[in-house]
Amino acid sequence: MADVTGSPAPTLKADPARPESASEILAVQPPVNGSIDRSEQPGRVGLLLMLAGLLVGAAIGLSFVANEQAQALIVWLLALLAMAGVFFLFALAIGAIQLSGSNARDDITRAIVDGGPDGALVVEDGGRLIYANASYLRLAGGDSFTNLAPVERIFVGSPEVSEAVYRLSQAARDGRPHTEEMRMAPPLGQVAGLTGERDFGWYRVSVRPLPRPRRAASLWTVADVTAERERQENVFQELQHAIDYLDHAPAGFLSISPTGTIVYMNATLAAWLGYDLASVGSGGLHLTEIAPSADVLIRTAGLPGEVRTDRFDLDLRRRNGHTVPVRLYHRVAFGKDGKPGASRTFVINRSAGADADEPQRAAEVRLARFLNNSPIAIATLDRNGRIARANASFTRLFGTAPLTSDEAELDGEGGTRAEPNLNDSVVDRTALEAGLNRAASGITEAEPIEVLLQGPGGRSARLWLSPADGGNEGEQADEAERVILYALDTTAQRQLEQQVAQAQKMNAVGQLAGGIAHDFNNVLQAIIGYSDLLLASHRPNDPAFQDIMQIKQNANRAAGLVRQLLAFSRRQTLRPEVMNVGESLSELTLLLKRLLGERVTLELKHGRDVWPVKADVNQFEQVIVNLAVNARDAMPDGGKLTIRTENVVDPGPQAATDGRGGPPAGDHVLIEVCDTGQGIPAELMEKIFEPFFTTKEIGKGTGLGLSTVFGIVKQSGGTIDVQSTVGRGTAFKIYLPRHIPVPEVAPTEAPALADGRSQDAGTKAAEPPPAPRRPATDHTGQGVILLVEDEDPVRAVNSRALSARGYTVLEAASGLEALAIVRDGEQPIDLVVSDVVMPEMDGPSLLREVRKHQPHLKVIFVSGYAEDAFRKNLPEGEAFNFLPKPFSLKQLVETVKKTMAD
């Protein structure tokens, strides 16, 4: 056997304190590869002695048996031994039994470990060394177990090494694997100070438990990783050099993530922009901070697997707010899924310098700045619409950019990427192609072309196309740049025009509805009034009674349509009051369930502590009923209707300015009516609030349901938003302003009552309980009523109804006649019931004149217009009652009696 130096190794003796077996004596002989081993290898001598004992015992036993019987037994014994031998030979032949098989297998394993480059040491519990390969002997500097040191003794030195060895020893005692790397100075097996040798060495030391049937042991491995560490340090040093070269390159470099975050920026660019490199590390800056108008850098689209390079001339913003003109070479790689990765952007500073061609270069920079900072999209095209050059506004508007001359872009299948074409970005190509042909032919009259752009949002643009050569004969333009395009984004303008047109149309319909309401309500008032008179004179069993009822019902139906028109035009009379949305919806539950039917499930979700709102309760209920009926019709096969309420705090700057697409500014209460119906197609979404627009069959809808909802919500100061998905359902979101009650300021001093209490306290104490409601059947009364109405049929029927109840009625066909009756004063007048719109003198003018003669005279105004339409014509604080037309005679006499009783 050779030792670590190659000289013959002496025979190694085992521990003299322990007797050695023959196998151990063989085991401690150093093998040819230089490893040492004294692990136990127990033989099978016991089995051999047992077999010999059995044979001897059998021979002795046969000596006591008769010869005849002994011969038979001997034959049977020999036969048995012969059969066992035959089976042993067969088993040996097929490999089921191997002679010294375990030693043969161990030879392969031992050869691998003995010749391994890493040192291996096996230590039994108690610290007894039982195996060490040649690599460990070389590291530890020993050649026998007597002078071989364990790992804990060869790795000594600095506190860091001692701590690492302690952790390894602790892991060995606990029976768990552990690994440490430690630095030794000088390296193992080297004396410090030798010239030509390394000053230190790096070692990776590991320990792990070895599974053994008898006594536990641990395997220690020691690997010299100095070369590996040197390679890592070299790589790190080269990386540091590369970063240093990149940081101090004469050009800028940055990397932009798809979200606009600056992933990396070199020191040169940071210095140009006036930033500290340490403060602009990964995620320290956003693209909008250094280039507010360069969002096109993260909006360019590409094909799956494509590597795209674009060139941009734009201005970067320094930290102090000044700009620096640059040229960007912006490269982005797109994944197989089409998603872009972080960019590799090369930046060239184009600021003023000491170049010889400074005037020309400065002019070029100014021109590039004008073009790229212009809000107008500018590009040059060929006669077929292929894009040759374009500024940033063009890329931002059309979502495409021309190919650079030095790139070979590939699509996902390996073919050449097609040049971008303007025709692919518009919806209708006919007008664009005609304009391209005219401009390419040299026609200079550039007429604007309105086009719709591809993609969501309904974007549009206005284009101007002109020849690149200016239309001059003899001037040959480049075939790739025959046409100059100028384009403006008109999406916002078109949307505003549509909104203005829609508002004008709705206003016109509202004016029409309000204009006809007065005359139409007068007609309906006469029909309903005379129907009430006829019904009062006919019994229910009279054959004409049902005909009269049909007349009245249809008149009331017509009155309902007029009210819907007034609601749409926001000219109906509202009686706002502070209301709890949750309570109002709960009271509507039974009615809604009857309207929805059995196939539609109703679910109410009330928010917690919902704020109060101020609205007309009846009109609010009408809004919910209309939405519920529409939802029911949208779910012919059944579904679910959910009504949800919640508080919506002021969204601040993110508030929706037009009431569509989100909550408006201020605190609001949300009432959401959501169904699981068929949904509303996008092309119908803008028409759903138009009056008389309906998708239902003829005779099944008037088209005023949603227009009424829209008018009531708007007149109540709220907004309404619609979100719908075809096939999934529609959600109407109503936002009503939160009502904040204004606390009443108590007077500083109240006059004292006789008993010493203040007047306010006495009034509060003496305030009677609410009076019970008067029976509705008692409509009789006494007093003089001045009835002012320019429509003779209406005045006649109202006069008859009041006279029949016991009142004295003075009739006047105009405001002037009524004023003359008041001035005469022949009879004291208790109440004035006047129309609002009359020739010569309207109702508010009449009231002002009447107040000069009788300041406390009670007044009831009747009109087909909303109360707010004429209240502004009255003095502030003027008290009056209002009865909207058309009304029944019962409502008239009830209002008159209540007013006179107050």
FINU-992654 format. One line per field, with one value per residue (C-alpha): z, y, x; residue in one letter. Coordinates in steps of 0.02 Angstrom, whole numbers. Layout:
N
pz	c(Z:...) $
py	c(Y:...) $
px	c(X:...) $
aa	c(A:...) $
REM end
This chain:
902
pz	c(0:-38:79:31:-32:-139:-29:36:186:340:403:520:686:770:943:1062:1196:1096:1030:841:738:575:475:571:542:357:366:445:306:205:33:-124:-136:29:137:309:379:539:536:595:464:563:476:481:586:708:573:513:688:712:550:601:771:689:577:723:827:684:669:855:852:709:809:931:794:718:558:450:517:516:333:289:393:317:143:184:262:110:-4:96:88:-99:-131:-30:-129:-295:-244:-186:-354:-448:-335:-359:-548:-561:-440:-299:-185:-200:-115:-21:-115:11:2:-187:-176:-41:-154:-280:-147:-60:-224:-254:-79:-66:-229:-202:-213:-49:116:205:388:484:672:791:944:1073:948:883:703:596:418:323:136:51:25:211:251:133:215:394:368:448:390:532:662:796:720:625:692:682:600:763:784:609:593:726:714:708:813:655:620:800:798:635:703:861:759:659:817:895:738:743:923:882:733:603:445:438:322:351:244:330:282:344:342:301:209:279:253:219:331:339:250:112:-52:-204:-98:-64:93:133:86:85:144:145:293:310:435:425:523:452:478:557:639:792:839:772:671:580:408:396:224:192:20:-36:-122:-137:-327:-332:-217:-324:-478:-389:-335:-512:-580:-450:-490:-675:-637:-536:-679:-801:-688:-670:-859:-885:-749:-820:-1003:-1107:-1140:-1026:-995:-903:-890:-877:-814:-902:-761:-787:-639:-670:-636:-670:-714:-739:-656:-816:-842:-656:-666:-820:-727:-564:-458:-331:-398:-226:-224:-395:-367:-411:-396:-337:-484:-602:-787:-762:-647:-778:-937:-905:-1088:-1126:-1080:-1258:-1197:-1098:-1216:-1371:-1417:-1493:-1553:-1444:-1444:-1529:-1486:-1532:-1543:-1563:-1576:-1489:-1482:-1328:-1174:-1004:-851:-730:-544:-545:-674:-824:-977:-1072:-1254:-1282:-1412:-1346:-1423:-1332:-1343:-1268:-1276:-1275:-1200:-1280:-1196:-1277:-1114:-1121:-1009:-939:-1072:-1120:-1161:-1229:-1202:-1303:-1236:-1371:-1267:-1332:-1338:-1424:-1585:-1748:-1823:-1671:-1768:-1876:-1729:-1624:-1764:-1777:-1590:-1595:-1740:-1653:-1495:-1590:-1674:-1524:-1398:-1515:-1463:-1648:-1714:-1861:-1974:-2150:-2251:-2419:-2539:-2459:-2281:-2217:-2082:-2114:-1975:-1831:-1674:-1499:-1512:-1663:-1569:-1420:-1527:-1646:-1534:-1664:-1716:-1871:-1879:-1854:-1994:-1895:-1822:-1888:-1796:-1795:-1753:-1645:-1794:-1855:-2002:-2035:-1941:-2055:-2064:-1968:-2077:-2035:-2114:-1975:-1844:-1916:-1930:-2098:-2224:-2373:-2336:-2278:-2437:-2545:-2449:-2466:-2654:-2670:-2566:-2654:-2821:-2767:-2723:-2589:-2532:-2369:-2317:-2141:-2129:-1979:-1932:-1792:-1716:-1678:-1498:-1350:-1295:-1460:-1495:-1648:-1738:-1871:-2006:-2132:-2274:-2384:-2511:-2443:-2595:-2572:-2741:-2835:-3006:-3029:-2844:-2820:-2648:-2570:-2609:-2426:-2372:-2502:-2382:-2225:-2097:-1962:-1838:-1685:-1554:-1562:-1441:-1302:-1427:-1503:-1333:-1281:-1442:-1411:-1233:-1289:-1426:-1303:-1176:-1308:-1365:-1188:-1151:-1306:-1256:-1081:-1145:-1255:-1110:-996:-1131:-1165:-982:-936:-1080:-1075:-887:-906:-1028:-910:-763:-849:-895:-719:-637:-739:-716:-528:-543:-646:-527:-381:-466:-517:-412:-436:-504:-635:-811:-848:-688:-763:-922:-820:-718:-880:-933:-768:-765:-939:-894:-741:-852:-967:-815:-763:-932:-914:-741:-815:-947:-812:-710:-860:-892:-705:-692:-581:-404:-272:-86:-17:161:265:240:288:130:219:296:131:42:178:160:-28:-6:-18:-169:-257:-227:-305:-454:-480:-471:-410:-533:-477:-306:-213:-94:9:77:195:238:416:483:314:312:290:125:77:-64:-111:-36:-166:-310:-233:-224:-405:-454:-367:-440:-617:-601:-526:-668:-799:-710:-708:-894:-923:-834:-926:-864:-685:-591:-442:-405:-272:-195:-95:6:79:121:-6:63:-40:-170:-183:-346:-416:-414:-573:-650:-758:-639:-745:-712:-524:-370:-381:-266:-89:32:-46:-9:-140:-190:-311:-406:-484:-587:-669:-832:-1013:-998:-1108:-1270:-1285:-1435:-1332:-1173:-1226:-1272:-1120:-1036:-1190:-1179:-1280:-1314:-1279:-1338:-1287:-1405:-1459:-1323:-1184:-1138:-1157:-1151:-1008:-864:-863:-922:-771:-658:-733:-709:-530:-478:-561:-488:-316:-334:-364:-504:-585:-659:-762:-778:-886:-960:-1095:-1032:-850:-794:-761:-609:-587:-456:-384:-281:-172:-74:111:212:353:466:510:697:742:841:999:1038:1163:1274:1279:1362:1528:1558:1704:1805:1776:1637:1470:1326:1226:1371:1403:1222:1217:1376:1319:1145:1121:1058:871:824:756:570:523:444:255:234:304:155:196:247:252:189:36:-96:-242:-386:-523:-681:-864:-930:-923:-909:-770:-676:-694:-629:-484:-437:-438:-327:-198:-198:-171:-12:62:9:-70:-233:-322:-499:-599:-775:-759:-634:-670:-634:-472:-420:-454:-341:-202:-218:-213:-47:-57:27:143:53:156:23:-153:-268:-422:-577:-607:-795:-853:-983:-933:-754:-690:-519:-434:-495:-430:-261:-245:-282:-165:-22:-35:14:121:184:275:142:115:-60:-153:-321:-447:-600:-721:-696:-554:-398:-418:-590:-516:-335:-392:-452:-276:-133:-23:120:39:112:-2:-37:-202:-291:-452:-599:-639:-475:-425:-348:-187:-181:-214:-72:47:10:28:194:263:210:286:446:469) $
py	c(0:176:322:498:531:374:277:102:112:9:-121:-38:-123:-112:-48:-163:-141:-246:-424:-434:-563:-630:-520:-365:-409:-415:-257:-150:-189:-29:-59:-7:157:222:215:135:34:-64:-81:-249:-383:-531:-700:-859:-974:-1011:-1085:-1192:-1261:-1295:-1394:-1493:-1528:-1593:-1711:-1775:-1799:-1894:-2008:-2045:-2078:-2201:-2301:-2352:-2413:-2586:-2608:-2638:-2484:-2381:-2416:-2357:-2199:-2165:-2183:-2062:-1939:-1946:-1923:-1772:-1697:-1735:-1645:-1494:-1490:-1498:-1355:-1255:-1278:-1223:-1071:-1028:-1044:-928:-802:-828:-871:-789:-835:-683:-579:-440:-416:-405:-269:-179:-177:-65:53:58:95:244:314:273:362:510:686:737:679:551:502:383:405:292:355:390:467:304:323:172:232:367:379:439:616:637:567:695:838:780:734:561:382:275:280:318:483:524:677:698:847:944:941:985:1135:1254:1436:1590:1605:1586:1417:1360:1409:1314:1158:1169:1173:1022:924:966:904:742:712:748:630:759:817:986:1079:1225:1321:1392:1486:1423:1527:1446:1302:1124:1037:1199:1296:1483:1594:1474:1563:1508:1440:1509:1610:1534:1393:1368:1204:1134:1015:906:777:657:502:328:195:43:-107:-108:47:219:316:481:516:672:741:878:961:1088:1223:1354:1347:1361:1511:1591:1566:1645:1791:1811:1808:1934:2043:2034:2078:2226:2281:2262:2364:2495:2501:2516:2648:2757:2730:2889:2842:2812:2647:2599:2456:2486:2357:2333:2432:2582:2553:2595:2428:2489:2651:2675:2812:2913:2932:2965:3106:3179:3182:3246:3093:3002:2828:2752:2826:2761:2577:2443:2518:2688:2786:2776:2816:2959:3046:3059:3059:3113:3100:2939:2817:2752:2658:2537:2534:2462:2291:2145:1968:1815:1777:1941:2053:2230:2383:2558:2726:2879:3059:3142:3245:3173:3278:3314:3317:3507:3509:3552:3440:3352:3297:3115:2979:2810:2640:2543:2353:2241:2051:1974:1802:1657:1720:1891:1980:2103:2091:2225:2336:2366:2551:2639:2829:2956:3133:3260:3416:3559:3522:3572:3474:3553:3527:3603:3716:3572:3454:3585:3613:3426:3416:3559:3481:3312:3395:3488:3330:3213:3335:3386:3327:3298:3126:3141:3001:2967:2828:2747:2742:2579:2645:2564:2669:2733:2860:2918:3024:2972:3043:2933:2778:2828:2857:2709:2587:2546:2608:2589:2460:2521:2498:2396:2263:2095:2061:1886:1825:1674:1554:1620:1723:1906:2024:2119:2307:2399:2469:2610:2515:2386:2520:2588:2511:2580:2583:2652:2838:2811:2718:2853:2988:2893:2880:3066:3116:2994:3066:3240:3318:3446:3485:3388:3361:3293:3109:3044:2865:2746:2657:2474:2415:2445:2613:2674:2785:2898:3012:3147:3128:3246:3171:3272:3228:3220:3314:3458:3423:3500:3429:3363:3332:3145:3084:2925:2783:2731:2909:2975:3034:3140:3105:3222:3153:3214:3107:3155:3024:3149:3273:3144:3086:3266:3299:3144:3198:3374:3304:3184:3324:3436:3298:3258:3443:3463:3316:3386:3556:3471:3367:3517:3620:3498:3448:3602:3591:3402:3401:3525:3406:3259:3365:3395:3211:3150:3284:3248:3062:3089:3186:3048:2914:3010:3007:2822:2669:2526:2414:2543:2482:2649:2641:2524:2629:2785:2691:2641:2823:2876:2735:2776:2960:2915:2807:2955:3061:2934:2949:3138:3119:3005:3135:3267:3153:3127:3314:3341:3454:3352:3403:3317:3314:3275:3216:3136:2949:2788:2690:2522:2548:2605:2452:2336:2408:2374:2192:2118:2225:2180:1993:2002:2097:1979:1818:1647:1618:1769:1768:1934:1966:2124:2165:2312:2400:2440:2612:2677:2867:2955:3038:3170:3120:3098:2930:2895:2936:2833:2685:2716:2708:2540:2468:2520:2442:2283:2265:2288:2159:2037:2058:2028:1859:1766:1599:1657:1720:1824:2008:2083:2254:2313:2471:2541:2702:2772:2896:3040:2965:3129:3166:2996:3047:3026:3195:3143:3023:2875:2749:2770:2864:3053:3176:3187:3062:2962:2815:2678:2582:2444:2343:2193:2054:1895:1924:1937:2098:2252:2253:2389:2469:2497:2559:2742:2736:2654:2819:2896:2920:2798:2687:2506:2334:2255:2205:2330:2352:2283:2441:2629:2658:2783:2671:2704:2883:2912:2833:2944:3102:3063:3023:3179:3290:3217:3271:3096:3005:2836:2718:2561:2410:2265:2107:2015:1845:1882:2024:2210:2319:2492:2593:2743:2869:2984:3123:3096:3207:3298:3385:3565:3592:3730:3871:3904:4087:4165:4227:4176:4277:4206:4140:4183:4036:4082:3957:4012:4028:3890:3771:3813:3792:3624:3569:3629:3554:3441:3264:3236:3254:3097:3090:3158:3038:3041:3025:3199:3314:3446:3621:3803:3960:4068:4006:4109:3986:4056:3947:3999:3832:3839:3650:3632:3782:3722:3546:3606:3735:3605:3488:3622:3690:3516:3503:3663:3793:3959:3973:4134:4098:4199:4158:4256:4337:4510:4455:4374:4532:4636:4521:4539:4727:4741:4650:4615:4445:4399:4269:4126:4035:4062:3910:3972:3900:3951:3978:4098:4236:4419:4379:4216:4142:4209:4386:4370:4314:4465:4584:4492:4505:4695:4685:4527:4481:4323:4250:4063:4006:3839:3833:3700:3668:3539:3607:3565:3670:3723:3794:3943:3950:4054:4187:4208:4309:4211:4124:4138:4007:3916:3742:3652:3525:3452:3421:3312:3275:3196:3294:3199:3260:3437:3443:3356:3485:3629:3568:3534:3706:3797:3699:3741) $
px	c(0:58:33:-13:164:172:301:261:148:181:62:-61:-98:-265:-294:-195:-326:-447:-414:-419:-508:-440:-555:-499:-316:-351:-453:-319:-195:-186:-258:-172:-270:-202:-362:-370:-517:-545:-732:-804:-835:-911:-894:-1000:-883:-1021:-1130:-985:-952:-1136:-1141:-987:-1063:-1221:-1123:-1018:-1176:-1256:-1105:-1104:-1291:-1274:-1146:-1282:-1397:-1399:-1304:-1456:-1546:-1386:-1357:-1532:-1514:-1343:-1418:-1559:-1436:-1322:-1472:-1525:-1351:-1342:-1507:-1449:-1288:-1380:-1496:-1344:-1260:-1416:-1436:-1253:-1272:-1420:-1344:-1467:-1320:-1151:-989:-925:-1056:-1065:-878:-890:-1021:-924:-771:-860:-926:-757:-668:-784:-758:-573:-533:-650:-579:-661:-594:-704:-692:-805:-813:-908:-998:-865:-745:-666:-603:-646:-618:-523:-494:-336:-401:-431:-259:-185:-282:-253:-70:-81:-48:-118:-255:-127:-74:-235:-326:-515:-597:-614:-424:-369:-486:-425:-386:-498:-657:-761:-682:-705:-888:-917:-829:-934:-1095:-1038:-993:-1160:-1250:-1149:-1199:-1382:-1379:-1427:-1338:-1251:-1133:-1016:-893:-738:-583:-414:-255:-138:-222:-217:-52:44:159:128:250:303:331:232:90:-82:-111:-279:-396:-584:-659:-834:-857:-1011:-1068:-1213:-1265:-1229:-1363:-1279:-1361:-1249:-1153:-1199:-1071:-1052:-980:-873:-829:-703:-695:-568:-674:-538:-539:-727:-722:-589:-697:-846:-740:-676:-852:-908:-758:-798:-978:-921:-812:-957:-1071:-935:-911:-1099:-1121:-983:-1022:-1042:-1224:-1371:-1456:-1614:-1737:-1924:-2048:-2217:-2298:-2184:-2066:-1883:-1799:-1621:-1534:-1348:-1248:-1228:-1415:-1442:-1315:-1400:-1565:-1490:-1533:-1427:-1394:-1427:-1602:-1653:-1624:-1747:-1921:-1858:-1928:-2075:-2074:-2198:-2072:-1936:-2043:-2223:-2274:-2180:-2317:-2300:-2145:-2253:-2401:-2319:-2389:-2296:-2319:-2286:-2101:-2057:-1909:-1959:-1846:-1918:-1834:-1905:-1848:-1919:-1876:-1834:-1869:-1729:-1754:-1756:-1896:-1788:-1787:-1651:-1679:-1634:-1650:-1707:-1677:-1810:-1804:-1937:-1948:-2122:-2153:-2243:-2402:-2381:-2341:-2195:-2044:-1931:-1855:-1675:-1672:-1519:-1517:-1417:-1405:-1443:-1414:-1308:-1122:-961:-988:-933:-1105:-1190:-1312:-1373:-1384:-1476:-1600:-1628:-1659:-1782:-1876:-1881:-1943:-2079:-2138:-2132:-2205:-2345:-2518:-2553:-2510:-2390:-2328:-2267:-2348:-2334:-2481:-2544:-2544:-2384:-2303:-2126:-2101:-2210:-2202:-2250:-2426:-2458:-2402:-2508:-2663:-2653:-2559:-2426:-2255:-2146:-2008:-1830:-1707:-1582:-1695:-1749:-1909:-1981:-2154:-2191:-2172:-2006:-2066:-2029:-2142:-2259:-2238:-2375:-2513:-2631:-2776:-2764:-2801:-2964:-3136:-3196:-3053:-3148:-3126:-2946:-2895:-2974:-2881:-2716:-2740:-2777:-2626:-2509:-2568:-2512:-2681:-2644:-2823:-2822:-3002:-3028:-3074:-3170:-3125:-3166:-3017:-3002:-3010:-3125:-3192:-3264:-3114:-3113:-2992:-2991:-2859:-2780:-2679:-2564:-2428:-2251:-2181:-2303:-2382:-2235:-2200:-2026:-2001:-1993:-2043:-1981:-2102:-2100:-2147:-2266:-2402:-2395:-2531:-2592:-2719:-2813:-2897:-3082:-3147:-3185:-3256:-3373:-3430:-3462:-3559:-3663:-3697:-3745:-3857:-3936:-3962:-4039:-4154:-4206:-4231:-4337:-4444:-4456:-4511:-4639:-4702:-4712:-4796:-4936:-4957:-5060:-5184:-5192:-5218:-5362:-5446:-5417:-5476:-5642:-5662:-5620:-5729:-5884:-5854:-5857:-6019:-6098:-6036:-6111:-6281:-6277:-6283:-6160:-6299:-6343:-6292:-6208:-6103:-5972:-5960:-5928:-5797:-5709:-5706:-5630:-5504:-5441:-5432:-5328:-5218:-5191:-5153:-5021:-4937:-4933:-4855:-4723:-4683:-4670:-4559:-4445:-4438:-4407:-4560:-4670:-4710:-4605:-4641:-4468:-4454:-4319:-4336:-4249:-4210:-4210:-4382:-4457:-4389:-4452:-4627:-4618:-4570:-4745:-4790:-4628:-4653:-4825:-4756:-4609:-4707:-4653:-4510:-4410:-4327:-4315:-4170:-4145:-3972:-3979:-3818:-3770:-3819:-3874:-3883:-4050:-4094:-4220:-4336:-4517:-4567:-4699:-4585:-4444:-4561:-4609:-4425:-4400:-4561:-4513:-4341:-4413:-4539:-4403:-4296:-4442:-4469:-4282:-4295:-4435:-4371:-4349:-4200:-4148:-4175:-4061:-4089:-3940:-3909:-3750:-3662:-3539:-3415:-3349:-3229:-3134:-3041:-3093:-3276:-3377:-3412:-3559:-3645:-3596:-3460:-3445:-3504:-3516:-3431:-3496:-3572:-3713:-3827:-3819:-3975:-3924:-4055:-3968:-4047:-3984:-4074:-4026:-3926:-3926:-3825:-3694:-3779:-3938:-3855:-3858:-4043:-4122:-4167:-4244:-4433:-4539:-4389:-4431:-4378:-4542:-4678:-4810:-4939:-4828:-4735:-4741:-4554:-4573:-4520:-4333:-4354:-4466:-4336:-4202:-4306:-4356:-4178:-4108:-4244:-4206:-4024:-3957:-3869:-3896:-3767:-3798:-3683:-3739:-3665:-3760:-3814:-3768:-3881:-3896:-3863:-3943:-3850:-3941:-3843:-3948:-3861:-3842:-3958:-3870:-3998:-3959:-3979:-4099:-4020:-4119:-4158:-4041:-4181:-4363:-4500:-4555:-4729:-4835:-4773:-4590:-4554:-4489:-4609:-4523:-4530:-4710:-4755:-4669:-4753:-4922:-4904:-5054:-5035:-5059:-5241:-5324:-5353:-5523:-5643:-5625:-5813:-5849:-5823:-5952:-5905:-5951:-5869:-5846:-5726:-5663:-5635:-5521:-5507:-5494:-5560:-5750:-5780:-5654:-5721:-5900:-5870:-5763:-5894:-6032:-5929:-5891:-6068:-6136:-6029:-6104:-5979:-6022:-5925:-5881:-5821:-5694:-5633:-5470:-5357:-5426:-5604:-5547:-5454:-5611:-5714:-5587:-5584:-5773:-5778:-5964:-5935:-5793:-5687:-5616:-5515:-5450:-5433:-5340:-5260:-5080:-5071:-5206:-5217:-5198:-5144:-5072:-5095:-4936:-4975:-5152:-5089:-4974:-5119:-5237:-5112:-5125:-5310:-5316:-5142:-5199:-5311:-5283:-5240:-5240:-5151:-5201:-5094:-5031:-4855:-4740:-4747:-4566:-4606:-4699:-4640:-4492:-4616:-4688:-4615:-4498:-4588:-4759:-4878:-4998:-5063:-5044:-5153:-5080:-5195:-5283:-5369:-5532:-5674:-5645:-5463:-5524:-5649:-5528:-5393:-5516:-5583:-5408:-5345:-5492:-5476:-5291) $
aa	c(M:A:D:V:T:G:S:P:A:P:T:L:K:A:D:P:A:R:P:E:S:A:S:E:I:L:A:V:Q:P:P:V:N:G:S:I:D:R:S:E:Q:P:G:R:V:G:L:L:L:M:L:A:G:L:L:V:G:A:A:I:G:L:S:F:V:A:N:E:Q:A:Q:A:L:I:V:W:L:L:A:L:L:A:M:A:G:V:F:F:L:F:A:L:A:I:G:A:I:Q:L:S:G:S:N:A:R:D:D:I:T:R:A:I:V:D:G:G:P:D:G:A:L:V:V:E:D:G:G:R:L:I:Y:A:N:A:S:Y:L:R:L:A:G:G:D:S:F:T:N:L:A:P:V:E:R:I:F:V:G:S:P:E:V:S:E:A:V:Y:R:L:S:Q:A:A:R:D:G:R:P:H:T:E:E:M:R:M:A:P:P:L:G:Q:V:A:G:L:T:G:E:R:D:F:G:W:Y:R:V:S:V:R:P:L:P:R:P:R:R:A:A:S:L:W:T:V:A:D:V:T:A:E:R:E:R:Q:E:N:V:F:Q:E:L:Q:H:A:I:D:Y:L:D:H:A:P:A:G:F:L:S:I:S:P:T:G:T:I:V:Y:M:N:A:T:L:A:A:W:L:G:Y:D:L:A:S:V:G:S:G:G:L:H:L:T:E:I:A:P:S:A:D:V:L:I:R:T:A:G:L:P:G:E:V:R:T:D:R:F:D:L:D:L:R:R:R:N:G:H:T:V:P:V:R:L:Y:H:R:V:A:F:G:K:D:G:K:P:G:A:S:R:T:F:V:I:N:R:S:A:G:A:D:A:D:E:P:Q:R:A:A:E:V:R:L:A:R:F:L:N:N:S:P:I:A:I:A:T:L:D:R:N:G:R:I:A:R:A:N:A:S:F:T:R:L:F:G:T:A:P:L:T:S:D:E:A:E:L:D:G:E:G:G:T:R:A:E:P:N:L:N:D:S:V:V:D:R:T:A:L:E:A:G:L:N:R:A:A:S:G:I:T:E:A:E:P:I:E:V:L:L:Q:G:P:G:G:R:S:A:R:L:W:L:S:P:A:D:G:G:N:E:G:E:Q:A:D:E:A:E:R:V:I:L:Y:A:L:D:T:T:A:Q:R:Q:L:E:Q:Q:V:A:Q:A:Q:K:M:N:A:V:G:Q:L:A:G:G:I:A:H:D:F:N:N:V:L:Q:A:I:I:G:Y:S:D:L:L:L:A:S:H:R:P:N:D:P:A:F:Q:D:I:M:Q:I:K:Q:N:A:N:R:A:A:G:L:V:R:Q:L:L:A:F:S:R:R:Q:T:L:R:P:E:V:M:N:V:G:E:S:L:S:E:L:T:L:L:L:K:R:L:L:G:E:R:V:T:L:E:L:K:H:G:R:D:V:W:P:V:K:A:D:V:N:Q:F:E:Q:V:I:V:N:L:A:V:N:A:R:D:A:M:P:D:G:G:K:L:T:I:R:T:E:N:V:V:D:P:G:P:Q:A:A:T:D:G:R:G:G:P:P:A:G:D:H:V:L:I:E:V:C:D:T:G:Q:G:I:P:A:E:L:M:E:K:I:F:E:P:F:F:T:T:K:E:I:G:K:G:T:G:L:G:L:S:T:V:F:G:I:V:K:Q:S:G:G:T:I:D:V:Q:S:T:V:G:R:G:T:A:F:K:I:Y:L:P:R:H:I:P:V:P:E:V:A:P:T:E:A:P:A:L:A:D:G:R:S:Q:D:A:G:T:K:A:A:E:P:P:P:A:P:R:R:P:A:T:D:H:T:G:Q:G:V:I:L:L:V:E:D:E:D:P:V:R:A:V:N:S:R:A:L:S:A:R:G:Y:T:V:L:E:A:A:S:G:L:E:A:L:A:I:V:R:D:G:E:Q:P:I:D:L:V:V:S:D:V:V:M:P:E:M:D:G:P:S:L:L:R:E:V:R:K:H:Q:P:H:L:K:V:I:F:V:S:G:Y:A:E:D:A:F:R:K:N:L:P:E:G:E:A:F:N:F:L:P:K:P:F:S:L:K:Q:L:V:E:T:V:K:K:T:M:A:D) $
REM end
